[in-house]
């Protein structure tokens, strides 16, 4: 499906057109349209991928999807939501919804000490389109969305002064934001971590670029993409092609993904004129899952001529009995059934083949060949009758049926007592093959990610890649419990994420899952399960928590990582009220899972980081690019390109210290002296230097403001909390500032002030600058470099002596004395 219908909003009486388009061989000839799952009758609707509805009535609201079919099969589109409003009904209320931001610690707003202030927000809901469609009915519809119409500046009492904050005063309909949607990441070999240098990247059959020297890549997601399928190819043919279904954030920005590629197995030499057998999965002393049997004369040149010479054969097997192979497996184990619905498979192993002539190295084909699978390796008896042989379509990322594996009596040579499942295939192109069964016992698992261990509902992280690997079966089934059968990844949104998983209603431990979460390549921590299991912290109430058997990865060994959750995917009992509130939902309850309130049961991950705080005068949610508002005081002046700047501060003293940067307009006439925001960061001790710590503190980069007409050199003042004295400034930075006047007043010994450089500078200056389409990712990369004190490091271990801009000598904070740090809250930097 290359074009999916788009969701639309209309008023009663207006018209609407939905469009879809499918591609295949042979080309699809019939299209069927469905409303809320019911087939719509009409010959006109079957001849093309267009559905026209005239004079809409409220009863026509709901979901619409199309199905395209040919003699080769069928495929369904994603559903599109049609909202039909009564005439005059408002889809975007002028009154903003509540949205809380955290004020600085010096600014309690009530007697209870709460520091949260309501700045309001406008939901990014669609507004009714105009009465006229584009002439074709299938062109891009610009669309209207609910957004900020007017903001007001408020002054909030804070620490004896006033803190400026802009709040949303009115919402209204306007043009929808069209953010760029990106997937960034790095491709490495699964065994050595060696980067894929200058590897080829394909989207469908189209080449879109190369990986970089360090294996990095950036893919811009084409509009209307529902499923992003990328193929990575090693030009040197040392690694097996990786076909990955990459998760992305439809609201814009970049999602970071680590891609692993399997190394090709060393080729063996075969005599093409004789029968040969290659085992599948014999490594590690395990019995092979099966074998590939190649009869005499099976090898063919592309012309069809039989090749009986020496063949170099490489067969690389992905063995699900090794849980570590899941990250390197291709695609997402899905296929399109007879109705065109994309449904999951459950694997018993995948293999990639590469046959070449021994002398010339020219590629060879093979066929027909026989695939024999050891029936003793099929862990669930009912799967014996459903096992099939599949091949991966590298363009769609979907598995396609090659044949059925049927029981055959007897074995071969030393395995006479074994029973095999046997199937046949022809290898005409370089594809990945799979031993799989369709599985219909499906559920969804609700996961949320938080910025800290406080699990504040207002501090959920979006853009986190949550991955779930099915581990099955568990005790009670004749199998190795560490084997995996499927994997999926989903990106968290404002209400978390729902991950598909296999489940069982009869045996809670029949299917298990391993769940992990990463943000920008950083692994998030899960809630501890030992020495004591706390349901309030885990996020799941008893007795369901006990049924899930929740265990963090370090449950039995404290030396292991704390970044994975192991649970039994116990399907909820519809007759048990204790299991009706998540975190596991039945397959038909996806919408209930997606819309579950934050108070419902869910699994939790959180970020472990140094103590820090951020305040923006113009509120902006970094995980939602659409929340950006054009304003002269906006911290981020360009929603398509986020530039993060950090300054490294060295502190010589007996403890760790909070360091604050105050950022105000410095040279722009519209913002001079007006606050942009504050940043606080606690210093981190250098493991090699006694009584020395360092802090990487963000400041607002100098450069163009939101109108992109005139640059501003931000007036940045950096000060540690406590009794500190500035003792040194990086010579290169001091020289740069002196050569780029005007100079900021810097006469307070407890602080450092500068007019932010317009150039990116670098680690030699103690300034770290990174530009990216994702604000959080830009900051993560910059912080990593700052901690290491280099231009390319990504260390989480502070090197305070490396690449610092300013050095302070600090003592314990004298009791009762107001620090310069606190006065930096709203006072001018020269105070």
N, C-alpha and C positions, 0 to 999 in steps of 0.2 A: 504494500500500500504506500504509494508515493505522495498522495495528497489526502489528508484527513479533513472531514468537515470541521468547521470552527464554531465554537459557541457564540450565540448572538442574543441580543436583547431587542425586543420590539414592543410597540404599543399595539393594543387590539385594533384590528382593521388594516394594519400595515402588511407589507409583503416580505417574504424572506426566501433566500435561495441557499441551499447547502450543496457543497461540491465534494466529490472524492475522485481519486484516480488510482488505478492499480496497474502494475507492470508485471509481465511474466512471459514465459514461452510454453505454449502459444499465448498470444495476447488475450487478456480477458475480454469476453464478448457480452456478458450479461452483468447487470448491476441490480441489486435489490436493496430497497430502503426499509428501515424499521423504525417505528416510533414506540418507545418504551418496551422494546423487545418484540413488538407485534409487526408482522410483515404488512407493508402498505401495498395495496393493489393498484394496478394501473400500468398499461403497456409502456407509456411514456417514461415511467420511472425505471424501466428495465433496460432501456436502450443506451443510456448514458449515465455518467456519474453525477447527474444534476437532479436535485429535488426542488421544485418551486412550489411554494405555498402562498396562496393569495388570500387577502382579507382575513388575517389571523383571528382566531377566537381563543379565549382563555384555555379551552380544553385541549388545544394543540401544543401547549407547553410541555416540556419534558425532554427526554434524551432521544437523539436521532443518530443512527449509524447506518453505514452502507456495507454491503457484501458484494464483492466481485468474484466471478467464477468463470472457469474455462474447463475444458475436458481434463486438464491436469490437476485441478483442485479449486480451492476457494480461499479467500482471505477477507477478514473483517476489519473495518476501520475502528479507530477509537471513537467512543461516543462523544457527541457534542450536545451541550445543554442549550435549549431554547427557553428563554424567559419571556412570557407575554404579560405585559403590564396593562392595567386598565387605563383608559385614556385620561391623561392628567396625573396619573400616579407617579410619584417621585421614586426613582431608584437610588438617588443620591441625596440623603438628607443634609440640609445646610448645617445642622448642628453636628460638631465633630464627636467621634467616639472617644471614650477615655483612653489615655495612653500615659503611663507614668515613666518619669525619668528620675534617676537618683541624683540628688544634689550633693555638694561636698559635705564632708563630715561636720563642718562647722555650721551647718545650716539646718537645724531641726525645724520642722514646719508645724508641729503641734506639741501639746504637753507630753504626749507619749514618746516623743523623740523621733517620729517618723521623718525621713529625709526624702520622701517621694513626692513629686510634684506633677500634677496633671497638665501635660502640654497638648493633649488632643491629637487625633489622627483621623484621616479620611480613608475609609476602606477602599481598596483598589478594585471595586466592583464595576462591571460594565454598565454603561448608560444606553438608552435606546438609540439605535442608529437612525439615520435619516430615512424618509419614505422611499427613496430611490436607491436601488442596488447599482453596482457597476454594470456597464452595458452587457458584459458577458454573463454576469451573475456569479462568476467564479474568480474574479480578480480579487486582489487584496483589499479588504475593507479597513480603512484607516481606523474607524471605531472611536467611540467616546468612552471615557472612564471617569469614575469619581476621583477627585483629587483636591488639593488645597487651592482655594480661591483667594483667601486672605489670611494673613498672619498679623499678630499684634505683639509689640514688645512690652513685656512686663518687667517690673523691678521687684525682686524677691528679697525681703529682709534676711540678712546673713552676716553673722559675726560683726554686728555694729555697722554694717555697710549695706549696699544694695547690689544684688547679683542680677545682671540682665539675662532674660530668657525669652525666646520667641515662642509663642503658642499659636496653634491653629485656631482661628476665629470663625472661619466659614469654609464649608466644602461646596463643591459644585462640579458639574460635568465639563470636561475639556478633552483635548486630544490625548489618547492613550500614550503612555511612554513606550518607546521602542528600544528597550535596552539590548545591548549585545550579550548573547549567551555563549559562554566559552567553556571548554574543558581543557585544563592544563594538567601536566603531569610529567612523569619520567618513566622511560622504558629501560628495564635492566634484565640481565640474565638471571633466572631463578636460582641457579646454583652458586654463582660467584659474585653476583651484584654488579658485574661489568655492564656499563651503559651500552645501549644500542646506538652506536654512532652513525648518523646519517642514514638511518633506516627509512624505508619508504612507508608513507601513510596513505591509505585508501579509505574513502567513504563510498560504500557501494562499489561500483566498478571504476570510480573516478579517483585519480591520484591527486591529493590535495597538499602534499608537502613532504618534508623530511624531519626526522628527529635531529636535535643538535648534538654537539660534541659530547655533552654530558648525558645524552639520552632524553633531553627535555623536548616537550612538544606543546603546541597550542592549537586547538581545533575550534573554529567558529562554527557553532551549531546552525545549520540552515533553518530558515523560518519554517514553521509548521511541522518540525521534526517531532515525532512521538517516541522513536526508539533510535538512539544513535549507535550505529554499528560501524566500528573502525577496525581496519586490518593493518597490522604492523608487519613489515617484511624485512628480513635481514638480507641485504644485498650480497653479503658474503656467504650466505647459505649455511651458517653455523648453527642458527637458531630456527626452531619451527615457527612458521607463521602464526601470529596470535590474532585471533578474531575476538574483539571485546565489545560487549554492549555497555557503553559508558554512561553512568548516571549524570544528569545535568540539572541545573536550576532554571526552570522556565522563566523565572522573574528577572533573570539577568545576572551578570557577574560571572565569575569563574569558579568551577569546582575542580579540586586537585585530585588526581588519581595516580596511584602507583601501578604500573603495568609490568607483569612478569612474563618472560618468554622462556620456554623450555629449550634446553640444548639438544640438538639432534643426536641420536644415538650413533656411535661409531658404526660405519657400514661394514657388513660382512660380505665376502665374495661367494657368489652362488654360481652353479653351472646351469645356465638357462635351458640346457637340453635335458635336464633331469628334474625329477620331482623334489621339492624343497619344503621344509616346514620351519617357520620362525615363531618362537614362543612369545606370548604376550604377557608381560608382567611377572617375570621370574626373578626379579632383583630382590636382594635382601633375604635370600634363603626361603622365600615364599613359593608355594606352588603356583605355576602360571594360571592366569584366569582362562587362558585359551591359547590358540595358536592359529597362525595364518598359513594355510596349505596352498602351495603354488605348484600345480602339475607341470610336467614337462611341456615345453612349448607355450607357456602362459605369457611370456614376455613379448611385447610387441613394440616396434617402432611406431611413431605417430602415423606413418603411411599405412600401417596395418601389417607390415612384413614381420614375420616371426623372427625373434632374435634368440639364438641358441648359444651365444658366446658367454663370456664371463660378465656377471651382473654384480654391481655394488649395490646392496640393498640396505637401507636404513629404515628401521621401523621403531618409532618412538612411542612408548606406551605411557599414558597418564593413569596411574594406578590409584583408585579411590581408597584402597586399603591404607594408603599413606596420606594422612590428613594434610600434610604440608604441600601436597600437589594441587590443592583446590585453588590457591591463588594464581596458579599458572595455567589453569584449564581455560579453554576457549569458550566463548559465547555464554549464554545464560541458560542452556538446556531447555529450550522451548521449541515447540513445533506448532504448525497450523493444522487443526483437525479438519474433518470433512465439512464442518460448518464454517470454517474460516476463522475460528476463535484460536488465539494463541494460548496454548496450555502447556503445563510443565512436563518434563521428562525426569527420570531418575536413573542415574548412570551406574553401570558396572565396569566402566573403563572406556577410554578413548585411545585411538592410535592414529598417528600420522605416518604415511609411507613415502619413501623417496627411492625410486629405482633408476639406476643410471648404467650406461654401458661402461665396462671396466676400462677400456682404452681411451675412448673419446670423452667420456663424461656426459654424453648426450642423454636427455631424459627419456625414460621408457614408460610405456603403459603396461597394464597386466589385466588378464581376464580370459575367461572367468576364473576366479580364485575362490577358495573355500575358507570360511571363517568357522572355526570350531571353538565352542565355549564349554568349559567344564561345568556341568550342571551342579556339581557340589559347591561351586562358588556363588550360586544364586541363593541368597540368604533367606528369602521369603518364598514359601512354596507357591503362592498364587502367581508369582512373577514368572514361573517356568512356562506358563501358557501364553504369556504376553510379551516375551522377549523379542526384540526386533533389532535389525541392523540399520543404522542411520548414517547419513553423511551430512556434513555441514555446508550450507550455502554461504560462501564468504561475503556475498553482497547483502543478503537479508539478515544474516546471523541466525537463521532458523535451521533446524535439523529437518532433513527430508528422508522419508523411508526408502531404504534400498532393498529390504527383503525381510522375511520372517525367519527366526531361528527355531528350527523344529528338532524335537528329540530324535536322536539316532542311536541305536543300540551298538554296543561294542566300542572299543577304543582303538588305539594305534600302538603297536609295538609294546613298550613297557607299561602302557596304561590300559591294558585290556579290560581291567575291572571298572574303568571309569565310564560314565555316561556323558555324552556330549550333546550340546545343542548346535546344529549345523545350519549355516546359511551361505549364500553365494553372492558375489558382487563382481563388478568390473571396475577397474581403476583406470579411468580415462583422463583424469585431471588430478592435480595435487589438492586433495581434500582431506579433511579430518573425518575419521569414522568413529562410530560410537556403538556400544552395546547397551541398549536402553530399554526401559519400559515406561509407557505413559502411567502417570499416577494421579488418582482423583481424590485422595484423602488430603485436602488442602485447608490451611488456616492462614490467618494473618497475625503477626506479633507486633504490638505497639511499643515503640521506643522513642524516648525523648533525650535530648542532650542539653546540658546546662553549663553556664559559664563558671560555676563554682559548686562546692559541696553543700551550699545552702539550699540548692534546688528551688530558687525563687522562680515562680511562674513567669515573672516579667523578664527573666534573664535566660530564656531558652536560646540555644544556639541554632541558627539555621545554616544550611549549606554543609552540614556534616554528612559524610558518606558512611552510612551504617550498612554493614555486611552481615549476612546470616548464612552459615554453612550447616546443612542438614547432616547430622551424625546419626546413622541408624544401621541396623536396629540396636537396641539396648538390651540389657540382660533379659533372658527369657526367649531370645531368638538365637539360633546357632550361627553366630557371626562375631567377627572382631568388632568391638564397640567403637573403635576409633575410625572406622571407615566412614567416608562421606558419600552422599548421594546427589547433592544439589547445592547451588550457591546463588545468592541474589544480593544486589546492592541497591539502596534507595537513598535519596538525599532528603534530609530533614527540612521541613518547611516551618511556618509559624506554629503549627500544631503537631510537631514531631513527624514520625514516619511509620508506615505500616509495611512490614516485610512479609512476603509470602513464605510459607514453610509447610512441610508435610506434617500431619498430625494424626492422632488416633483417638477415638472416643472410648475404646474398650480398654486399652492398655496405656496408661499415661507415659510409660517409659519406652513404648514401641519406637517412637521417633524422638530424637534429641536435637538440639541446635547449639551452635557456637556463634555468639554475636559479638561483633567488634565495631568500633566507631573511630573515624579519623577526620581531622580537620586540617587541611593544608599539609597532609602528610604526617601530622602529629597525632599520636594515638591518645585517645581520651581514656580516663579511668572509669571502671565500673564500681558499684557499691560493694563493700566487703561482705563476705559471707561467714567469716570466722574472725576471732574466736566466738562471736555471737552474731546470730542472724537477726537483724532489726527490720521488721516489715515496714516501719515508717520511713526508714532510709532507703530501702530497696524500692519502694513504691508500689508494692503488691501486698494486699491484706491476706491474713490467714483465714481459712485453711487452704485457700487455693495456692498460696506460696509454697506450702509443704508439698502439694501435689506436683508442682513444677520442679521441685528438687533444685532450687536455685543455688549455684556455686560459682564463685569467682575463680579465675584461673589459678590463683595462688592459694586456693583453699587448703590443700594438703602440703604445699611447699612454699613457704614465704619468700623464697629466693626467685620464684617465677614472676613474670609480669602481672600487673593488676588490671590488664586492659581487655579481658574477654569474659563473657558470661556463658555459662553452660546451663541449659534448662531442658527439662522434658517438655515437648510440645504437646501438652495434654489438651485435647479438644474440649471446649467448655460443655458441660452438661446443661442442656436447655431447661431441665427441671430443677436446677440448683441455682438459687438466687445469688449465692456467693461467687458463682462463676460467670455472671452475666455482665460484669463490669470491666472486662479486660484482665490481663494484657493480651490474652489469646482470643481471637474472634474467628467464628466460622467463616468459610469461604464466601458465603452469601452476605456476610455482614461487613463488607469492605467499607461502605459509606459510614456505617456506625463506628468503625475503627478510626477512620480519617477525621470524623467530626467529634470524637470523644472529648469531653472536657478535661482540663488538666488535672482535675481531682480524681479522675478514673484511674484504675490500676494501669501501670506502665513500667517498663524497664528503663533504668536510668544510667546515663554516662555523664561525666562532668570533667571539666578542664582543671588541671593542676598547674598553677602558674604562680609567679611571684605576685605579691600584693600590689595591686595597681588600681587606678581609678581614672575615669575619663568624663569630662563634661564639655558639651557643645552648647553654645548659645542658641544655635539653630539646630533643633533635634534632628538626628539622622540615625537610622538603624542600619548598621553596616551589613547585616545579613539580608537586607531587602533594599536593593538598589532603587526600586520604585519609590522609596520613602524620601529620596533626595528632593530638596526644594531649592529653587534658584533664589539666592539671597546674597547680598554683599558680605554678610557675616558668616556664611556657610564655611565650615571647616574644610569640606571637600568641594572645590569650585567646579569640578567637571565630572559628571556622573558616568562618563564613558572611559575615564582614565584616572586612576587613583594614585597619587604620589605620596608616599609615606616617608617622613624624615625623622631621624633619631639622632640625639647627641649623647655621647658617652661621657659619664661623669665618674671620676675616681674619688673615693672617700677614704681617708686615713683616720681611723678611730676605732674604739673598742666594740662597736655594735653595728647593726644595720640601721640605715636611715631612710626615711621617706624623702624623695626629691620631687619637687614640683616645677613644672614649666607653666608660665603665664604667657599667653599668646594674644597679642593685640595688633591692630592695624598700625603699620609703621610709616609707610610712604604714600599710600593711596589716599587721595583727598576725601573719599567717601567713608573710609574706615579708620583713619588715623586716630589712635588712642582708644578705639572701641574694642571690647573684648571679643575674641573668637572662641576661646575655650581654655580649659585647664587640663593638665595631665599630671597625675601622681604615679610614682613608681618606687617600690622599695628596693634598696640596693641588695645585691647578692654577694656573699663572701667569696673571695678568690681562694680556691682550695690550696694554693701554693704559697700565699703571702699572708702572714699574720697581721691582724688588725688592719686589714685592707678589704674594701668591698667596692663594687661598681654598680652603677645604675644606667640603664638604657632608657632615656626619657624621650617620648615623642614630642615634637613641636610642629606647628603648622608651617609647611613649606612656603617659602617665598615663591611668587609667580603670579600669573593672571588670576583675577577673581572671576566670578561666575559669568560676567558679561564678556570675558575674553578680550577686553579692549585695553586694559592698563594693568601692569604688574604692581604687586605690593610686596615690599620687603617686610615681612612680619617682624614686629618687635617682640623678641623672645627673651624672657628673663627666667633663669634657672636658679633655684635655691634649695639647699637641703634643709630639713627640719631639725632644729636643735641649735646648739652653739657651734657653728662652723665658720671657718675663715678660708677664703679663696687664697690658694698658695701658688697656683701655676695655671697658665693657659697655653695650649698647644701652639708652638711657634709658627707653624704653617698657617693655622687658622687665624692667629693674630695678624700675620703678615697679609693674608688675603683680605681681612676686614679693613686693614689700614689702607689698602690699595683700592677699596670700593666704598668711598664715603657716600653718605654721611655715616658717622660712627654713633652708636648708641651710648648714652651716658652710662658709665659702668663704675660709679664711684662708691658703691656699697660693697664692703669687703665680704659680706655674707652671701653674695649672689654673683652671677655672671649674666650680662646682657649683651645682646647683639641684634643687629638688623639681619634677618635670615638671608643667607646667600641665595642668589638666583641660580647659581651653578650647582650641580650635584655634589661636587667635591669628592670625598672618599674617606677610607679608613685612616689614611695618613693624617687627615685633619680632625679625626674624631667625629665626623659627620657621616651618617649612613642613609642613603636615599635609594628607594626602590619604587618603580612604577609598575602597576599591574591593573587589570580590569576588575579585580576583586580587592576591596579595601582591606579585608582581613588578611588575605594572602600577601598583599604588599607589605603589611606590617609584620607578618610572621617572618618573611624573608629578611627584612631589614633588621629585626630583633636578633635573628640568628647570626647575622654578620656582625652585629654590634657586640653581642656576647663574646664571640670569638676574637673580635678585634681585627678581622680580615675582610677582604672584599668578596670572598666566596665561601666563608665558613657558615655552618648551620649548627653551631654548638649550643648546647643548653648549659654548658659549664662556663661560668664567668672567668674571663681573663682580664682582670682589672688593669693590669699593667700594659695591656696592648691596645693601641688605637684609641686613646682617651683624648677628649677635647679640653676638659677642665679638671683640676684637682683641688679638693677641699680638705682641710685638716679639721676634724670634728672632735668634740668632747661630749660627755653626757649632757643632756638638756637641763639647764638650771630650773628647779621647780618654781612655778608661779610666774615665770617670765614669758611674755608673748613672743613667739618666734617670728622672724622675718618671713618664714614660710607661710604662716597664717595671714600675715598682712598682705601677702601676694594675692590673696583671694580676689579682691576687686580694686585695690589701690593702684595708682599708676606705678609703673615699674621703677620710676626715679625716686619713689618715696624713701 
